[in-house]
Amino acid sequence: MPPRASTRWTTTSTGWPTTTRTPARWPARLAQIPGITVEDPETNLVFFDTTGTKLTADELAARIRKQGVALSTMGRHRARACTHLDVDLAGIETAVQVISGAVTA
C-alpha cells in the first residue's frame, strides 16, 4: 500500500483550497462557516463538529434537509458529509450556502 499524502486545507485568496480536486474543496469551504470545526479528512467523508454553531448535529441536519442537502449525524454535535464523483463545484457551493444559511438563521 502506498503511503498516504498529507493533506493541508489551506485556501487561496478567493477562499478555495489550493488543491484542484472537487471533493477536496468541500472541507475547506465547510471550515469557513462560523462555528463549524472540520476534522482533517482522509477520504470523501468529511466529519465536522457543530458545537460552535449552538446547534446540535440533528438540528442542523433537519434544517438543511428541507433544502435538499443531507448529512449524517453521529452524536450530539458530530456530523458527516459525503461527496461523490458526480458532485461538481456548483453542488458543493450550494451545499455550503445551505449549511451556512442554516447556521446563521
N, C-alpha and C positions, 0 to 999 in steps of 0.2 A: 504494500500500500504506500503510495507517495506521501510525503509529509504535507500537512495542511499549511497553506499560506496564511499568514496573519493578516487579518482584515482591519483596516483603520477606517473609521467612518468620518473622515474629515470632509468638509464641504468647501466648495468654491465660493466666490463672491456672490454668485447667483443663488446659493443655498443648495445646490445639487452636489452630491458627493463626487469625488474625483473618479470613481470607477464608472465605467460605461454600461455595466450590466444592469438591466432594468430592475430585477428583484433586489439588487444591492442598493438601489436608491430608496427603497421602502423604509429601512431602519433609520437612515439619515433624515428623511423627511418626517417620520414619526417623532424622532428626538427633538424636532423643532417646536413641537406642540407643548405649550406651557403645562407643566405638571406631569408629563409623560416621561418615564425613565425607561429607556430601551436597553435590554441586555445585548451583549455582543453576540450577534447571530453566527451560527455555523452552517446553516442551510437556508432554504427559503422560508423556514418557520421563524417568525420574529416574536419574541416574548417581551412583554413590557409591563411596567407597574403603573397603576393609576392613582396611587396614594396622593400624589401632589395635586390631583385634579379635584379632590374631595368627593369623587365618585367611586363607587365600587366598580369592579370589572363588569358585574352583571348589569348595573345601571347604565354604564357606557354602552355595553352590547345592546341593550334594549333600545336606547336612543338611536343608535346608528342603524339598527336592523330596519327601522321604519323607512330608512332612505336607501335600502338595498345593499348595505355593507354589513358583512358578517365577520365575527371573530368568536373565538372560543374563550371561555373563562376557566381559570384553573386556580381557584381560591378567591379570597375576598378582593384582592387588588391585582391579581396577576391575570394577564390576558395573552392570547396567542393569535397572531395574524399570519396569514399564509398567502404567498403569491404563487402563481403558476406560470408556465412559459407563455401562455396566451395573454397574460396581463401586460398591457402596454403602459407607457408613461402617463397617458391620459387617465387610464384606470387607477394608477397609483395616486396621481394628483387628486382625482375625485375622492378616493377613499380618505386621503389625508384631510381634504377640506371638510368632508362629512364628520370625521372624528374631531377635528379642531372645532367645528361649529357645535358639536355636542358637548364638548368640554367647556366652552365659553357660554353656553345657553343658560 
